């Protein structure tokens, strides 16, 4: 209940709870319809997926030896080309 109102929301179906079981819930007081079950997976799963997939793609790009060769520099600029790979030179410090 939010105040004197009852808010219904869809929660994950993998809990297999008994009817009438008490479940911890989180919600913003200004948006009770955006309630979520208070578990790590329910709260953080979307963030991990949306942040983790681009991180894995960048990790593969930087670890693949044909895309970014070993010891080369990756230069980022505001003008084209925005990202440039500079091959290794033995004179680098």
Protein Blocks (a to p, Z undefined) as FASTA:
>chain_A
ZZjaccdddddfklopaehiacdddddfklmmlgccddfklmmmmmmmmmmmmmmmmmmm
mmpmklmgghiacdddfbdcfbdcddddfkbZZ
